[in-house]
């Protein structure tokens, strides 16, 4: 399975569409944005080495939800969207076009600013690096007898 940010945005949009009807963008837009909308940004990425040659990859994302700034009930709308995300973001189905798997989110938090709702979460998954290793190329065996021993 291949993991890409663009397919993550598509999977999240299809998962959230029934409960959060917004236009979902893959990246922040400055112009021609239909409100309300949401977009996802990769905040950081860590790779940690684990036993057995596996790698634990942790990706941290910020899902930003925006609505019209001049609405009198903007704060309530952001709180309602935050509750919807809390209830529906524990796990979601991810598809890369060929395979489908269930991803679990970690470290979820919501922050409401003047510019929008920032819903942050992490994804953790194990990877196996593609390597063409030869563990043993040559083996040299040397036999010695101790002084005084008979063979």
N, C-alpha and C positions, 0 to 999 in steps of 0.2 A: 504494500500500500504506500502511496506517495502522499505526503502531507504538504499542502500549499495553503497560503493565506487566502488566495482567491476562492478556492473550493471551500475553505472554512466559512467565509462570508456567505457563500451560497447555501451551505448547509444550515447555518444559523438563521438565515432569512427564511428558509422553508420551515424550519422548526418553530420560529416565533410568529410566522404569518397568521396563524389562527387566533393568537392571543394578543398580539401587538401589531395592528394593521398600520404599518409605516412603510415608506420607501427606504430600502436598505442599500447603502452604497458600500463599496469595498474600501474606499479611502475618503478622507475629508475633502469636501468641495467648498469652494469659495462662492461660486456663482451657479445659477440655474439649479438650485436645490429646492425640491418640493418638500414643504414642511407639513406635517411632522415627518422626521426622517431619523435614521440611525446609521452609523458607520462604525467600523472596527479598525483599531490601530494596534500594531504590535509595539508594546512598551519595551520589553527586554527579553533576552533569551539566555539561558544557562545550560551548559552541558556538564554533567558530572559522571566520572568513570565509576563503574560498579563492577562487582565480581563477575567473572566469566566473560570478560571482554565486552560487556554490554554498556550502553551509555544511557543515562537518565537525562532526558531533555525536558526542560521546563520553560514554557512560553507564557509570558504575562501579556494580557490584552486589556484594552480599554474600549468598551462598547459605549459610544456616546450617542445619547438620544437628544434630539433638538426639536423644539416646537416654537411657534410664533412668539416672539419676545414680548409683544404688546397685549397678551391675553391677561385678564384679571385673575384667572384661576391657574396661572402657570405653575405655581408651587405645588398645588394639589395634583395637577397632571403629571408632574415629575415624580411625586410620591406614589401615585397610582402605577406609573410605569415601572418604578423601582420594585414595588410589590409583585407585579406581574413577572418581572425578570427573576426575582428571588424564588418564586414558585416554579418557574419553568427552566431554570438554567443549571440545575444540579447535574443533569446529564442530557446529552442530545446525540442524535444520529449524525455521523459524518460520512460523506461519500466522496471519493475521488473520481467518480465516473465509472469505475470498475468494481471496486469493493466497497462494502459498507460496514462500519463499526460503530460502537457506542463509546462516546468520550465522556468522561466525568470531569467536572470543573472543580477547582480547589481555590481556597482563599478569596471567596467572593465578597465584594464590598461595593456599596453605592455611595456616591457623593454628589450632592446637588449644588451646583455653582450658578452664578448669574448667566453663564453661557450655555448651560445644559446639564443633563444628568450623565454622570460618568460611572458606568458600571464596570468594575475591574474584576478580572478572574484569571486564573492560571490553568494551564493544561500540562499534565505530566504524563510522559509515556517513554517506554524503553525503545531503544534503537539498537540494531546490530550493524556495526560498520561493515561495509563491503571491502573485504581484503582477500587477496589471494596469497595466503601464507603457506609456507612449507615449514612445518614445525621441526622436522629433522632432515637435514640435507646430507649429513655425513656422520657416521658413527665410527669412532676408532676404539678398538678393544685391545687393551694391552694386558697380557698375563705375565706376572712375575712370581717367581718362587722365592720363599724366604731361605735364608742361609741354613743349611742343615736339613731341610725337608726333602723327602723323596717324592717324586711324582709318580 
